[in-house]
Amino acid sequence: MSSIEEQLIDLQTQVAFQDDTIQALNDALSSQQIEIERLTRMVKIINGQIKQFAPEQSSNPSDEPPPPHY
């Protein structure tokens, strides 16, 4: 084989490996995006539940009752 043929085969091999790597990365990214969306929905649900059960915090300190040692 000539040097150019060897170089062409090497380049084709590299492209094939890069295609496989790109596909693997794409698959990983897709599954991570699905997991992020699932976790985001869970956080929204949990935040809604917390807001239902937790009393609203007053932003004005004078609205709070005095501590028991007064």
N, CA, C and O atoms as a Maestro MAE file, in Angstrom:
{
 s_m_m2io_version
 :::
 2.0.0
}

f_m_ct {
 s_m_title
 :::
 protein
 m_atom[280] {
  # First column is atom index #
  i_m_mmod_type
  r_m_x_coord
  r_m_y_coord
  r_m_z_coord
  i_m_residue_number
  s_m_chain_name
  s_m_pdb_residue_name
  s_m_pdb_atom_name
  i_m_atomic_number
  :::
  1 25 0.834 -1.195 0.000 1 A "MET " " N  " 7
  2 3 0.000 0.000 0.000 1 A "MET " " CA " 6
  3 2 0.870 1.246 0.000 1 A "MET " " C  " 6
  4 15 1.963 1.282 0.565 1 A "MET " " O  " 8
  5 25 0.346 2.241 -0.644 2 A "SER " " N  " 7
  6 3 1.089 3.489 -0.686 2 A "SER " " CA " 6
  7 2 0.823 4.285 0.585 2 A "SER " " C  " 6
  8 15 -0.098 3.997 1.349 2 A "SER " " O  " 8
  9 25 1.629 5.255 0.775 3 A "SER " " N  " 7
  10 3 1.525 6.100 1.963 3 A "SER " " CA " 6
  11 2 0.189 6.840 2.002 3 A "SER " " C  " 6
  12 15 -0.387 7.021 3.075 3 A "SER " " O  " 8
  13 25 -0.299 7.261 0.855 4 A "ILE " " N  " 7
  14 3 -1.562 7.993 0.803 4 A "ILE " " CA " 6
  15 2 -2.720 7.056 1.159 4 A "ILE " " C  " 6
  16 15 -3.652 7.461 1.853 4 A "ILE " " O  " 8
  17 25 -2.666 5.815 0.690 5 A "GLU " " N  " 7
  18 3 -3.714 4.857 1.026 5 A "GLU " " CA " 6
  19 2 -3.735 4.568 2.530 5 A "GLU " " C  " 6
  20 15 -4.800 4.460 3.139 5 A "GLU " " O  " 8
  21 25 -2.540 4.445 3.115 6 A "GLU " " N  " 7
  22 3 -2.442 4.207 4.556 6 A "GLU " " CA " 6
  23 2 -2.996 5.400 5.338 6 A "GLU " " C  " 6
  24 15 -3.711 5.231 6.325 6 A "GLU " " O  " 8
  25 25 -2.661 6.585 4.888 7 A "GLN " " N  " 7
  26 3 -3.172 7.786 5.552 7 A "GLN " " CA " 6
  27 2 -4.699 7.850 5.438 7 A "GLN " " C  " 6
  28 15 -5.378 8.223 6.395 7 A "GLN " " O  " 8
  29 25 -5.230 7.492 4.286 8 A "LEU " " N  " 7
  30 3 -6.672 7.506 4.077 8 A "LEU " " CA " 6
  31 2 -7.358 6.492 4.997 8 A "LEU " " C  " 6
  32 15 -8.399 6.784 5.585 8 A "LEU " " O  " 8
  33 25 -6.772 5.313 5.114 9 A "ILE " " N  " 7
  34 3 -7.336 4.291 6.001 9 A "ILE " " CA " 6
  35 2 -7.281 4.767 7.453 9 A "ILE " " C  " 6
  36 15 -8.238 4.578 8.204 9 A "ILE " " O  " 8
  37 25 -6.173 5.378 7.848 10 A "ASP " " N  " 7
  38 3 -6.053 5.912 9.207 10 A "ASP " " CA " 6
  39 2 -7.109 6.987 9.464 10 A "ASP " " C  " 6
  40 15 -7.726 7.005 10.529 10 A "ASP " " O  " 8
  41 25 -7.316 7.871 8.509 11 A "LEU " " N  " 7
  42 3 -8.321 8.922 8.665 11 A "LEU " " CA " 6
  43 2 -9.724 8.332 8.741 11 A "LEU " " C  " 6
  44 15 -10.539 8.780 9.547 11 A "LEU " " O  " 8
  45 25 -10.014 7.343 7.920 12 A "GLN " " N  " 7
  46 3 -11.326 6.698 7.960 12 A "GLN " " CA " 6
  47 2 -11.551 5.991 9.300 12 A "GLN " " C  " 6
  48 15 -12.655 6.011 9.844 12 A "GLN " " O  " 8
  49 25 -10.507 5.377 9.816 13 A "THR " " N  " 7
  50 3 -10.598 4.716 11.121 13 A "THR " " CA " 6
  51 2 -10.861 5.744 12.215 13 A "THR " " C  " 6
  52 15 -11.704 5.527 13.086 13 A "THR " " O  " 8
  53 25 -10.148 6.854 12.172 14 A "GLN " " N  " 7
  54 3 -10.354 7.911 13.165 14 A "GLN " " CA " 6
  55 2 -11.775 8.460 13.102 14 A "GLN " " C  " 6
  56 15 -12.400 8.693 14.136 14 A "GLN " " O  " 8
  57 25 -12.277 8.663 11.905 15 A "VAL " " N  " 7
  58 3 -13.642 9.175 11.740 15 A "VAL " " CA " 6
  59 2 -14.649 8.177 12.294 15 A "VAL " " C  " 6
  60 15 -15.623 8.574 12.934 15 A "VAL " " O  " 8
  61 25 -14.428 6.891 12.059 16 A "ALA " " N  " 7
  62 3 -15.338 5.870 12.577 16 A "ALA " " CA " 6
  63 2 -15.344 5.888 14.101 16 A "ALA " " C  " 6
  64 15 -16.411 5.826 14.712 16 A "ALA " " O  " 8
  65 25 -14.167 5.973 14.726 17 A "PHE " " N  " 7
  66 3 -14.100 6.047 16.187 17 A "PHE " " CA " 6
  67 2 -14.737 7.336 16.709 17 A "PHE " " C  " 6
  68 15 -15.404 7.324 17.743 17 A "PHE " " O  " 8
  69 25 -14.537 8.431 16.004 18 A "GLN " " N  " 7
  70 3 -15.148 9.694 16.420 18 A "GLN " " CA " 6
  71 2 -16.664 9.627 16.305 18 A "GLN " " C  " 6
  72 15 -17.368 10.151 17.168 18 A "GLN " " O  " 8
  73 25 -17.172 9.003 15.276 19 A "ASP " " N  " 7
  74 3 -18.621 8.830 15.128 19 A "ASP " " CA " 6
  75 2 -19.186 8.026 16.295 19 A "ASP " " C  " 6
  76 15 -20.230 8.372 16.847 19 A "ASP " " O  " 8
  77 25 -18.491 6.950 16.666 20 A "ASP " " N  " 7
  78 3 -18.938 6.136 17.799 20 A "ASP " " CA " 6
  79 2 -18.912 6.946 19.096 20 A "ASP " " C  " 6
  80 15 -19.832 6.857 19.909 20 A "ASP " " O  " 8
  81 25 -17.858 7.731 19.281 21 A "THR " " N  " 7
  82 3 -17.737 8.543 20.487 21 A "THR " " CA " 6
  83 2 -18.817 9.607 20.531 21 A "THR " " C  " 6
  84 15 -19.412 9.843 21.582 21 A "THR " " O  " 8
  85 25 -19.076 10.248 19.411 22 A "ILE " " N  " 7
  86 3 -20.121 11.274 19.351 22 A "ILE " " CA " 6
  87 2 -21.479 10.658 19.671 22 A "ILE " " C  " 6
  88 15 -22.273 11.260 20.394 22 A "ILE " " O  " 8
  89 25 -21.755 9.474 19.146 23 A "GLN " " N  " 7
  90 3 -23.028 8.809 19.423 23 A "GLN " " CA " 6
  91 2 -23.146 8.457 20.905 23 A "GLN " " C  " 6
  92 15 -24.207 8.634 21.503 23 A "GLN " " O  " 8
  93 25 -22.062 7.960 21.495 24 A "ALA " " N  " 7
  94 3 -22.083 7.617 22.923 24 A "ALA " " CA " 6
  95 2 -22.301 8.867 23.772 24 A "ALA " " C  " 6
  96 15 -23.062 8.832 24.739 24 A "ALA " " O  " 8
  97 25 -21.646 9.962 23.421 25 A "LEU " " N  " 7
  98 3 -21.828 11.217 24.152 25 A "LEU " " CA " 6
  99 2 -23.248 11.742 23.988 25 A "LEU " " C  " 6
  100 15 -23.838 12.249 24.943 25 A "LEU " " O  " 8
  101 25 -23.790 11.625 22.800 26 A "ASN " " N  " 7
  102 3 -25.162 12.061 22.552 26 A "ASN " " CA " 6
  103 2 -26.153 11.245 23.377 26 A "ASN " " C  " 6
  104 15 -27.096 11.796 23.945 26 A "ASN " " O  " 8
  105 25 -25.938 9.940 23.440 27 A "ASP " " N  " 7
  106 3 -26.811 9.085 24.240 27 A "ASP " " CA " 6
  107 2 -26.737 9.460 25.718 27 A "ASP " " C  " 6
  108 15 -27.762 9.531 26.398 27 A "ASP " " O  " 8
  109 25 -25.516 9.699 26.215 28 A "ALA " " N  " 7
  110 3 -25.344 10.084 27.617 28 A "ALA " " CA " 6
  111 2 -26.004 11.428 27.889 28 A "ALA " " C  " 6
  112 15 -26.657 11.599 28.919 28 A "ALA " " O  " 8
  113 25 -25.843 12.372 26.989 29 A "LEU " " N  " 7
  114 3 -26.441 13.691 27.156 29 A "LEU " " CA " 6
  115 2 -27.960 13.614 27.152 29 A "LEU " " C  " 6
  116 15 -28.623 14.290 27.939 29 A "LEU " " O  " 8
  117 25 -28.506 12.799 26.276 30 A "SER " " N  " 7
  118 3 -29.961 12.642 26.213 30 A "SER " " CA " 6
  119 2 -30.505 12.057 27.508 30 A "SER " " C  " 6
  120 15 -31.510 12.537 28.033 30 A "SER " " O  " 8
  121 25 -29.850 11.022 28.026 31 A "SER " " N  " 7
  122 3 -30.340 10.414 29.267 31 A "SER " " CA " 6
  123 2 -30.180 11.374 30.440 31 A "SER " " C  " 6
  124 15 -31.024 11.392 31.336 31 A "SER " " O  " 8
  125 25 -29.121 12.166 30.452 32 A "GLN " " N  " 7
  126 3 -28.947 13.154 31.525 32 A "GLN " " CA " 6
  127 2 -30.010 14.239 31.430 32 A "GLN " " C  " 6
  128 15 -30.504 14.699 32.459 32 A "GLN " " O  " 8
  129 25 -30.365 14.651 30.248 33 A "GLN " " N  " 7
  130 3 -31.400 15.671 30.084 33 A "GLN " " CA " 6
  131 2 -32.744 15.152 30.581 33 A "GLN " " C  " 6
  132 15 -33.496 15.889 31.219 33 A "GLN " " O  " 8
  133 25 -33.050 13.899 30.295 34 A "ILE " " N  " 7
  134 3 -34.286 13.297 30.795 34 A "ILE " " CA " 6
  135 2 -34.276 13.266 32.315 34 A "ILE " " C  " 6
  136 15 -35.284 13.575 32.951 34 A "ILE " " O  " 8
  137 25 -33.137 12.891 32.903 35 A "GLU " " N  " 7
  138 3 -33.023 12.849 34.361 35 A "GLU " " CA " 6
  139 2 -33.146 14.244 34.971 35 A "GLU " " C  " 6
  140 15 -33.776 14.402 36.017 35 A "GLU " " O  " 8
  141 25 -32.564 15.243 34.344 36 A "ILE " " N  " 7
  142 3 -32.673 16.627 34.829 36 A "ILE " " CA " 6
  143 2 -34.126 17.079 34.807 36 A "ILE " " C  " 6
  144 15 -34.593 17.713 35.753 36 A "ILE " " O  " 8
  145 25 -34.836 16.763 33.746 37 A "GLU " " N  " 7
  146 3 -36.248 17.140 33.658 37 A "GLU " " CA " 6
  147 2 -37.070 16.443 34.738 37 A "GLU " " C  " 6
  148 15 -37.957 17.053 35.334 37 A "GLU " " O  " 8
  149 25 -36.778 15.167 34.994 38 A "ARG " " N  " 7
  150 3 -37.487 14.417 36.034 38 A "ARG " " CA " 6
  151 2 -37.210 15.028 37.404 38 A "ARG " " C  " 6
  152 15 -38.130 15.207 38.202 38 A "ARG " " O  " 8
  153 25 -35.953 15.345 37.678 39 A "LEU " " N  " 7
  154 3 -35.590 15.933 38.968 39 A "LEU " " CA " 6
  155 2 -36.186 17.329 39.133 39 A "LEU " " C  " 6
  156 15 -36.577 17.713 40.236 39 A "LEU " " O  " 8
  157 25 -36.254 18.085 38.045 40 A "THR " " N  " 7
  158 3 -36.853 19.416 38.099 40 A "THR " " CA " 6
  159 2 -38.329 19.319 38.464 40 A "THR " " C  " 6
  160 15 -38.820 20.101 39.278 40 A "THR " " O  " 8
  161 25 -39.039 18.365 37.867 41 A "ARG " " N  " 7
  162 3 -40.452 18.164 38.220 41 A "ARG " " CA " 6
  163 2 -40.599 17.770 39.682 41 A "ARG " " C  " 6
  164 15 -41.513 18.235 40.363 41 A "ARG " " O  " 8
  165 25 -39.704 16.915 40.167 42 A "MET " " N  " 7
  166 3 -39.763 16.501 41.567 42 A "MET " " CA " 6
  167 2 -39.535 17.679 42.502 42 A "MET " " C  " 6
  168 15 -40.229 17.817 43.509 42 A "MET " " O  " 8
  169 25 -38.576 18.521 42.179 43 A "VAL " " N  " 7
  170 3 -38.295 19.692 43.016 43 A "VAL " " CA " 6
  171 2 -39.498 20.621 43.048 43 A "VAL " " C  " 6
  172 15 -39.826 21.165 44.102 43 A "VAL " " O  " 8
  173 25 -40.163 20.813 41.914 44 A "LYS " " N  " 7
  174 3 -41.350 21.665 41.880 44 A "LYS " " CA " 6
  175 2 -42.454 21.084 42.751 44 A "LYS " " C  " 6
  176 15 -43.131 21.818 43.471 44 A "LYS " " O  " 8
  177 25 -42.636 19.778 42.688 45 A "ILE " " N  " 7
  178 3 -43.662 19.132 43.512 45 A "ILE " " CA " 6
  179 2 -43.323 19.279 44.989 45 A "ILE " " C  " 6
  180 15 -44.192 19.614 45.794 45 A "ILE " " O  " 8
  181 25 -42.079 19.033 45.350 46 A "ILE " " N  " 7
  182 3 -41.664 19.140 46.747 46 A "ILE " " CA " 6
  183 2 -41.788 20.572 47.241 46 A "ILE " " C  " 6
  184 15 -42.221 20.798 48.370 46 A "ILE " " O  " 8
  185 25 -41.417 21.537 46.416 47 A "ASN " " N  " 7
  186 3 -41.569 22.947 46.811 47 A "ASN " " CA " 6
  187 2 -43.033 23.285 47.051 47 A "ASN " " C  " 6
  188 15 -43.356 24.010 47.992 47 A "ASN " " O  " 8
  189 25 -43.913 22.770 46.214 48 A "GLY " " N  " 7
  190 3 -45.343 23.003 46.414 48 A "GLY " " CA " 6
  191 2 -45.822 22.389 47.712 48 A "GLY " " C  " 6
  192 15 -46.617 23.001 48.426 48 A "GLY " " O  " 8
  193 25 -45.352 21.187 48.035 49 A "GLN " " N  " 7
  194 3 -45.738 20.545 49.282 49 A "GLN " " CA " 6
  195 2 -45.211 21.302 50.490 49 A "GLN " " C  " 6
  196 15 -45.909 21.437 51.495 49 A "GLN " " O  " 8
  197 25 -43.996 21.791 50.398 50 A "ILE " " N  " 7
  198 3 -43.415 22.560 51.506 50 A "ILE " " CA " 6
  199 2 -44.215 23.828 51.727 50 A "ILE " " C  " 6
  200 15 -44.487 24.196 52.870 50 A "ILE " " O  " 8
  201 25 -44.592 24.495 50.667 51 A "LYS " " N  " 7
  202 3 -45.370 25.732 50.798 51 A "LYS " " CA " 6
  203 2 -46.737 25.462 51.419 51 A "LYS " " C  " 6
  204 15 -47.279 26.328 52.106 51 A "LYS " " O  " 8
  205 25 -47.299 24.292 51.194 52 A "GLN " " N  " 7
  206 3 -48.595 23.959 51.780 52 A "GLN " " CA " 6
  207 2 -48.488 23.768 53.288 52 A "GLN " " C  " 6
  208 15 -49.385 24.168 54.031 52 A "GLN " " O  " 8
  209 25 -47.411 23.166 53.739 53 A "PHE " " N  " 7
  210 3 -47.289 22.805 55.140 53 A "PHE " " CA " 6
  211 2 -46.507 23.813 55.979 53 A "PHE " " C  " 6
  212 15 -46.704 23.877 57.193 53 A "PHE " " O  " 8
  213 25 -45.646 24.582 55.380 54 A "ALA " " N  " 7
  214 3 -44.836 25.549 56.120 54 A "ALA " " CA " 6
  215 2 -45.576 26.880 56.190 54 A "ALA " " C  " 6
  216 15 -46.125 27.336 55.187 54 A "ALA " " O  " 8
  217 25 -45.595 27.505 57.362 55 A "PRO " " N  " 7
  218 3 -46.225 28.831 57.439 55 A "PRO " " CA " 6
  219 2 -45.376 29.850 56.687 55 A "PRO " " C  " 6
  220 15 -44.159 29.716 56.562 55 A "PRO " " O  " 8
  221 25 -46.051 30.846 56.206 56 A "GLU " " N  " 7
  222 3 -45.337 31.909 55.502 56 A "GLU " " CA " 6
  223 2 -44.421 32.636 56.481 56 A "GLU " " C  " 6
  224 15 -44.823 32.970 57.596 56 A "GLU " " O  " 8
  225 25 -43.226 32.869 56.063 57 A "GLN " " N  " 7
  226 3 -42.269 33.596 56.903 57 A "GLN " " CA " 6
  227 2 -42.493 35.089 56.738 57 A "GLN " " C  " 6
  228 15 -42.626 35.592 55.622 57 A "GLN " " O  " 8
  229 25 -42.533 35.771 57.834 58 A "SER " " N  " 7
  230 3 -42.729 37.210 57.794 58 A "SER " " CA " 6
  231 2 -41.408 37.876 57.469 58 A "SER " " C  " 6
  232 15 -40.371 37.532 58.036 58 A "SER " " O  " 8
  233 25 -41.448 38.821 56.563 59 A "SER " " N  " 7
  234 3 -40.215 39.518 56.211 59 A "SER " " CA " 6
  235 2 -39.946 40.688 57.162 59 A "SER " " C  " 6
  236 15 -38.832 41.209 57.206 59 A "SER " " O  " 8
  237 25 -40.973 41.101 57.928 60 A "ASN " " N  " 7
  238 3 -40.821 42.211 58.856 60 A "ASN " " CA " 6
  239 2 -40.585 41.653 60.262 60 A "ASN " " C  " 6
  240 15 -41.459 40.979 60.805 60 A "ASN " " O  " 8
  241 25 -39.417 41.923 60.861 61 A "PRO " " N  " 7
  242 3 -39.120 41.369 62.181 61 A "PRO " " CA " 6
  243 2 -40.068 41.874 63.264 61 A "PRO " " C  " 6
  244 15 -40.274 41.170 64.253 61 A "PRO " " O  " 8
  245 25 -40.655 43.069 63.121 62 A "SER " " N  " 7
  246 3 -41.543 43.594 64.149 62 A "SER " " CA " 6
  247 2 -42.872 42.828 64.187 62 A "SER " " C  " 6
  248 15 -43.597 42.911 65.178 62 A "SER " " O  " 8
  249 25 -43.198 42.091 63.128 63 A "ASP " " N  " 7
  250 3 -44.407 41.288 63.112 63 A "ASP " " CA " 6
  251 2 -44.269 39.988 63.920 63 A "ASP " " C  " 6
  252 15 -45.266 39.337 64.233 63 A "ASP " " O  " 8
  253 25 -43.024 39.618 64.252 64 A "GLU " " N  " 7
  254 3 -42.808 38.387 64.974 64 A "GLU " " CA " 6
  255 2 -43.081 38.583 66.463 64 A "GLU " " C  " 6
  256 15 -42.825 39.662 66.998 64 A "GLU " " O  " 8
  257 25 -43.596 37.560 67.139 65 A "PRO " " N  " 7
  258 3 -43.775 37.692 68.589 65 A "PRO " " CA " 6
  259 2 -42.426 37.741 69.291 65 A "PRO " " C  " 6
  260 15 -41.439 37.226 68.766 65 A "PRO " " O  " 8
  261 25 -42.371 38.342 70.452 66 A "PRO " " N  " 7
  262 3 -41.093 38.413 71.169 66 A "PRO " " CA " 6
  263 2 -40.687 37.034 71.652 66 A "PRO " " C  " 6
  264 15 -41.538 36.174 71.879 66 A "PRO " " O  " 8
  265 25 -39.380 36.821 71.811 67 A "PRO " " N  " 7
  266 3 -38.924 35.528 72.310 67 A "PRO " " CA " 6
  267 2 -39.442 35.303 73.735 67 A "PRO " " C  " 6
  268 15 -39.799 36.269 74.409 67 A "PRO " " O  " 8
  269 25 -39.490 34.060 74.205 68 A "PRO " " N  " 7
  270 3 -40.093 33.769 75.494 68 A "PRO " " CA " 6
  271 2 -39.355 34.358 76.707 68 A "PRO " " C  " 6
  272 15 -39.946 34.447 77.783 68 A "PRO " " O  " 8
  273 25 -38.117 34.752 76.571 69 A "HIS " " N  " 7
  274 3 -37.411 35.276 77.742 69 A "HIS " " CA " 6
  275 2 -37.742 36.745 78.028 69 A "HIS " " C  " 6
  276 15 -37.184 37.307 78.971 69 A "HIS " " O  " 8
  277 25 -38.611 37.382 77.269 70 A "TYR " " N  " 7
  278 3 -38.993 38.772 77.542 70 A "TYR " " CA " 6
  279 2 -40.158 38.831 78.464 70 A "TYR " " C  " 6
  280 15 -40.619 39.919 78.807 70 A "TYR " " O  " 8
  :::
 }
 m_bond[279] {
  # First column is bond index #
  i_m_from
  i_m_to
  i_m_order
  :::
  1 1 2 1
  2 2 3 1
  3 3 4 2
  4 3 5 1
  5 5 6 1
  6 6 7 1
  7 7 8 2
  8 7 9 1
  9 9 10 1
  10 10 11 1
  11 11 12 2
  12 11 13 1
  13 13 14 1
  14 14 15 1
  15 15 16 2
  16 15 17 1
  17 17 18 1
  18 18 19 1
  19 19 20 2
  20 19 21 1
  21 21 22 1
  22 22 23 1
  23 23 24 2
  24 23 25 1
  25 25 26 1
  26 26 27 1
  27 27 28 2
  28 27 29 1
  29 29 30 1
  30 30 31 1
  31 31 32 2
  32 31 33 1
  33 33 34 1
  34 34 35 1
  35 35 36 2
  36 35 37 1
  37 37 38 1
  38 38 39 1
  39 39 40 2
  40 39 41 1
  41 41 42 1
  42 42 43 1
  43 43 44 2
  44 43 45 1
  45 45 46 1
  46 46 47 1
  47 47 48 2
  48 47 49 1
  49 49 50 1
  50 50 51 1
  51 51 52 2
  52 51 53 1
  53 53 54 1
  54 54 55 1
  55 55 56 2
  56 55 57 1
  57 57 58 1
  58 58 59 1
  59 59 60 2
  60 59 61 1
  61 61 62 1
  62 62 63 1
  63 63 64 2
  64 63 65 1
  65 65 66 1
  66 66 67 1
  67 67 68 2
  68 67 69 1
  69 69 70 1
  70 70 71 1
  71 71 72 2
  72 71 73 1
  73 73 74 1
  74 74 75 1
  75 75 76 2
  76 75 77 1
  77 77 78 1
  78 78 79 1
  79 79 80 2
  80 79 81 1
  81 81 82 1
  82 82 83 1
  83 83 84 2
  84 83 85 1
  85 85 86 1
  86 86 87 1
  87 87 88 2
  88 87 89 1
  89 89 90 1
  90 90 91 1
  91 91 92 2
  92 91 93 1
  93 93 94 1
  94 94 95 1
  95 95 96 2
  96 95 97 1
  97 97 98 1
  98 98 99 1
  99 99 100 2
  100 99 101 1
  101 101 102 1
  102 102 103 1
  103 103 104 2
  104 103 105 1
  105 105 106 1
  106 106 107 1
  107 107 108 2
  108 107 109 1
  109 109 110 1
  110 110 111 1
  111 111 112 2
  112 111 113 1
  113 113 114 1
  114 114 115 1
  115 115 116 2
  116 115 117 1
  117 117 118 1
  118 118 119 1
  119 119 120 2
  120 119 121 1
  121 121 122 1
  122 122 123 1
  123 123 124 2
  124 123 125 1
  125 125 126 1
  126 126 127 1
  127 127 128 2
  128 127 129 1
  129 129 130 1
  130 130 131 1
  131 131 132 2
  132 131 133 1
  133 133 134 1
  134 134 135 1
  135 135 136 2
  136 135 137 1
  137 137 138 1
  138 138 139 1
  139 139 140 2
  140 139 141 1
  141 141 142 1
  142 142 143 1
  143 143 144 2
  144 143 145 1
  145 145 146 1
  146 146 147 1
  147 147 148 2
  148 147 149 1
  149 149 150 1
  150 150 151 1
  151 151 152 2
  152 151 153 1
  153 153 154 1
  154 154 155 1
  155 155 156 2
  156 155 157 1
  157 157 158 1
  158 158 159 1
  159 159 160 2
  160 159 161 1
  161 161 162 1
  162 162 163 1
  163 163 164 2
  164 163 165 1
  165 165 166 1
  166 166 167 1
  167 167 168 2
  168 167 169 1
  169 169 170 1
  170 170 171 1
  171 171 172 2
  172 171 173 1
  173 173 174 1
  174 174 175 1
  175 175 176 2
  176 175 177 1
  177 177 178 1
  178 178 179 1
  179 179 180 2
  180 179 181 1
  181 181 182 1
  182 182 183 1
  183 183 184 2
  184 183 185 1
  185 185 186 1
  186 186 187 1
  187 187 188 2
  188 187 189 1
  189 189 190 1
  190 190 191 1
  191 191 192 2
  192 191 193 1
  193 193 194 1
  194 194 195 1
  195 195 196 2
  196 195 197 1
  197 197 198 1
  198 198 199 1
  199 199 200 2
  200 199 201 1
  201 201 202 1
  202 202 203 1
  203 203 204 2
  204 203 205 1
  205 205 206 1
  206 206 207 1
  207 207 208 2
  208 207 209 1
  209 209 210 1
  210 210 211 1
  211 211 212 2
  212 211 213 1
  213 213 214 1
  214 214 215 1
  215 215 216 2
  216 215 217 1
  217 217 218 1
  218 218 219 1
  219 219 220 2
  220 219 221 1
  221 221 222 1
  222 222 223 1
  223 223 224 2
  224 223 225 1
  225 225 226 1
  226 226 227 1
  227 227 228 2
  228 227 229 1
  229 229 230 1
  230 230 231 1
  231 231 232 2
  232 231 233 1
  233 233 234 1
  234 234 235 1
  235 235 236 2
  236 235 237 1
  237 237 238 1
  238 238 239 1
  239 239 240 2
  240 239 241 1
  241 241 242 1
  242 242 243 1
  243 243 244 2
  244 243 245 1
  245 245 246 1
  246 246 247 1
  247 247 248 2
  248 247 249 1
  249 249 250 1
  250 250 251 1
  251 251 252 2
  252 251 253 1
  253 253 254 1
  254 254 255 1
  255 255 256 2
  256 255 257 1
  257 257 258 1
  258 258 259 1
  259 259 260 2
  260 259 261 1
  261 261 262 1
  262 262 263 1
  263 263 264 2
  264 263 265 1
  265 265 266 1
  266 266 267 1
  267 267 268 2
  268 267 269 1
  269 269 270 1
  270 270 271 1
  271 271 272 2
  272 271 273 1
  273 273 274 1
  274 274 275 1
  275 275 276 2
  276 275 277 1
  277 277 278 1
  278 278 279 1
  279 279 280 2
  :::
 }
}
